[in-house]
Amino acid sequence: MEMVSEQKVAASREQVWAALNNTEILKNSMPGCESFEATGENTFEAKITAKVGPVKAKFKFNVELTEIRPPHGYIIMGEGQGGVAGFAKGSAKVELSEDGNETILAYNVKANVGGKLAQLGARLIDGTAKKMADEFFGNFNELLSGSECP
């Protein structure tokens, strides 16, 4: 699965960059996220409950940030296990560019799923992934516009 999109965020690039590196904002932006904690330098562990069609599972993700270029972007790579539901792994290239007083946040996500999830079909998985991405960025925008990020 591949998903390419961009969102306009009503904040400066520096504010968006700070928010993209704030574990509390990320946790509160991710649908179904129970925890998102640093485990080392640029590494994190996330626990997320996701429902894809009839399959609902708790995933434990290991996340790593690479190719970090403040405040322009990074690549986030993750791999998660959802027990009998299967696994998900992938990466997202995140790029920030200024647009006046706002920021364009562009992303390119590449992901694979296996196990029961893979049996559900690409259309259902792609639809759920798009819905989760839309929810994430809706929440992220809301949190960022209502917060005092540096």
C-alpha positions as CSV (number, residue, x, y, z in Angstrom):
1,M,0.0,0.0,0.0
2,E,1.2,3.5,-0.8
3,M,-0.4,6.8,0.2
4,V,0.8,10.2,-0.8
5,S,-0.9,13.4,0.5
6,E,-0.4,16.8,2.1
7,Q,-2.0,18.8,4.7
8,K,-2.0,22.6,5.4
9,V,-1.3,23.4,9.0
10,A,-2.1,26.8,10.4
11,A,1.3,27.1,12.2
12,S,4.9,28.0,11.4
13,R,7.2,25.3,10.1
14,E,9.2,25.4,13.4
15,Q,5.9,24.9,15.4
16,V,4.9,22.0,13.3
17,W,8.4,20.5,13.6
18,A,8.3,20.8,17.4
19,A,4.8,19.2,17.4
20,L,6.0,16.3,15.2
21,N,8.7,15.6,17.8
22,N,6.4,15.9,20.8
23,T,5.4,12.4,22.0
24,E,2.3,13.7,23.9
25,I,1.0,15.5,20.8
26,L,1.7,12.4,18.6
27,K,0.0,10.1,21.1
28,N,-3.1,12.3,21.3
29,S,-3.2,12.6,17.5
30,M,-3.1,8.9,16.7
31,P,-6.5,7.2,16.6
32,G,-6.6,4.3,19.1
33,C,-3.2,5.2,20.6
34,E,-2.8,4.0,24.2
35,S,0.8,5.0,24.7
36,F,3.7,6.5,22.7
37,E,7.0,6.6,24.6
38,A,10.6,7.2,23.9
39,T,12.8,4.1,24.2
40,G,16.1,5.7,23.1
41,E,17.4,8.4,20.9
42,N,15.0,8.7,18.0
43,T,13.3,5.4,18.9
44,F,9.8,4.9,20.4
45,E,7.3,2.3,21.3
46,A,3.6,2.8,20.6
47,K,0.6,0.7,21.6
48,I,-2.4,1.2,19.3
49,T,-5.8,-0.5,19.1
50,A,-7.0,-0.6,15.4
51,K,-10.1,-1.9,13.8
52,V,-9.9,-2.9,10.2
53,G,-13.3,-4.3,9.0
54,P,-14.2,-7.1,11.3
55,V,-10.7,-7.4,12.8
56,K,-9.8,-5.5,15.9
57,A,-6.4,-5.9,17.4
58,K,-3.9,-4.3,19.8
59,F,-0.6,-3.5,18.1
60,K,2.7,-2.9,19.7
61,F,4.9,-0.8,17.3
62,N,8.6,-0.2,17.4
63,V,9.2,3.2,15.7
64,E,12.4,4.8,14.6
65,L,13.1,8.3,13.1
66,T,15.8,8.4,10.4
67,E,17.2,11.0,8.0
68,I,16.3,13.8,10.4
69,R,16.6,17.3,8.9
70,P,15.2,19.9,11.3
71,P,12.8,21.6,10.6
72,H,12.4,20.2,7.1
73,G,11.4,16.6,7.7
74,Y,12.4,13.0,8.5
75,I,11.5,9.4,7.7
76,I,9.6,7.5,10.3
77,M,9.8,3.7,10.2
78,G,7.7,1.3,12.2
79,E,6.9,-2.3,12.6
80,G,4.1,-3.7,14.7
81,Q,2.7,-7.0,15.9
82,G,-1.0,-7.5,16.4
83,G,-1.0,-11.1,17.6
84,V,-3.3,-13.4,15.6
85,A,-4.5,-10.3,13.6
86,G,-1.1,-10.2,11.9
87,F,1.6,-7.5,11.5
88,A,2.0,-4.1,9.9
89,K,5.3,-2.5,8.9
90,G,6.2,0.5,6.8
91,S,7.7,4.0,6.6
92,A,6.6,7.5,6.0
93,K,8.7,10.3,4.5
94,V,7.5,13.6,6.1
95,E,8.4,16.9,4.4
96,L,7.6,20.4,5.8
97,S,7.6,23.5,3.6
98,E,6.6,27.1,4.4
99,D,3.5,28.6,2.9
100,G,3.3,32.2,4.3
101,N,2.3,31.9,7.9
102,E,1.2,28.2,7.4
103,T,3.1,25.0,6.8
104,I,2.5,22.3,4.1
105,L,3.1,18.9,5.7
106,A,3.6,16.4,2.9
107,Y,3.9,12.7,3.5
108,N,4.5,9.5,1.5
109,V,3.5,6.3,3.3
110,K,4.5,2.8,2.2
111,A,3.2,-0.1,4.3
112,N,2.7,-3.8,4.2
113,V,0.4,-6.0,6.3
114,G,0.3,-9.7,6.9
115,G,-1.7,-12.3,8.7
116,K,-5.5,-12.0,9.0
117,L,-5.3,-8.3,8.0
118,A,-3.8,-9.2,4.6
119,Q,-6.8,-11.5,4.0
120,L,-9.3,-8.6,4.3
121,G,-8.4,-7.1,0.9
122,A,-6.5,-4.1,-0.3
123,R,-9.6,-1.9,-0.7
124,L,-10.6,-2.3,2.9
125,I,-7.1,-1.9,4.2
126,D,-6.4,1.2,2.1
127,G,-9.7,2.8,3.1
128,T,-9.0,2.2,6.8
129,A,-5.4,3.6,6.4
130,K,-6.7,6.7,4.7
131,K,-9.4,7.2,7.4
132,M,-6.8,6.8,10.1
133,A,-4.4,9.3,8.4
134,D,-7.3,11.8,8.0
135,E,-8.1,11.4,11.7
136,F,-4.5,11.8,12.7
137,F,-4.0,15.0,10.8
138,G,-7.4,16.4,11.9
139,N,-6.4,15.7,15.5
140,F,-2.8,17.0,14.9
141,N,-4.1,20.3,13.4
142,E,-6.6,20.7,16.2
143,L,-4.0,20.1,19.0
144,L,-1.5,22.3,17.3
145,S,-3.9,25.2,16.7
146,G,-5.1,25.0,20.3
147,S,-1.6,24.6,21.9
148,E,1.3,26.8,22.7
149,C,4.1,24.9,20.9
150,P,7.5,26.6,20.9
